[in-house]
Amino acid sequence: MKMRWLILPLVILLALLWGTACAQDEAEWTILWYLCGTDLESDDGSATFNLEQAMAGKTSDGANVLIVTGGTNEWQNDIVSNSEIGVYQLTSNGKDGGMTKISHQKDENMADVGLLSSMIQQIFAQYPAKHKMLLLWDHGGGSVGGVAFDERTDDSFSLAELDTALAQGGQHFDIIGFDACLMATLEVANTLTPYADYMVASQELEPGGGWNYQGIHGGDLRQRSHCARGAWQEHLRQLFKELHRVGRQGNRHDVADQPPKDSRAGGGF
């Protein structure tokens, strides 16, 4: 009996020490970038353009940036495979070429509820952080068309499917962002309300090159981690306004001068 009472405090102590160690390893941010390449990548390499920006701009390990790739007929780079769903991690200061594959699985529809929810579960379990962001990259069709148009399957997430995937994912995000056209609607915001504190999206068409990713994973997010909600809101507004402005200037597309396929507008309209 005495031995049992001696072992029990030891087990509790080890559990407490393990919990403390895990908390110390917790990053400030984990960002899941769900990159459905579609014809934006196969026709013009827009996803590759953004990946190159992100690899050039990540200079610190203070944020975990995980990228899930798929949804296109052909990637215009030598890193991402055409025949699988890949999971990559951005590395700082050009280490391993700036992006390292950490896992992969059989190729499937990027607009599948089970795929998105499983990626949310796996990545945030493997890379815990104080703050979390989900970024959905692709065409957008707003309240009617949804988001993430896989060009191999002609499928996309409806708002109902997005709701289901987020519910099954089991995470609450500081930010959910859409680098996609037409997603800043009341219906989209209402769908995200249970799952995020802030939504970043565009009411209008976006250029094919989308946001400028060179600064999005750096010190700004870490420096603002403990700001009041009002300061956070204003900072996000200014940050993404600037990112989008720079993205337009450095872009290969001008929406006014290009046919609709070169913008981020999807189906449903």
Helices and strands as residue ranges (DSSP letters): H 2-25, E 27-36, H 38-44, H 46-57, E 63-70, E 84-90, G 92-98, E 99-106, H 113-126, E 129-137, E 140-141, H 142-145, E 146-150, E 155-157, H 159-169, E 173-179, H 186-192, E 196-200, H 219-223, H 229-249, G 255-257, G 260-262
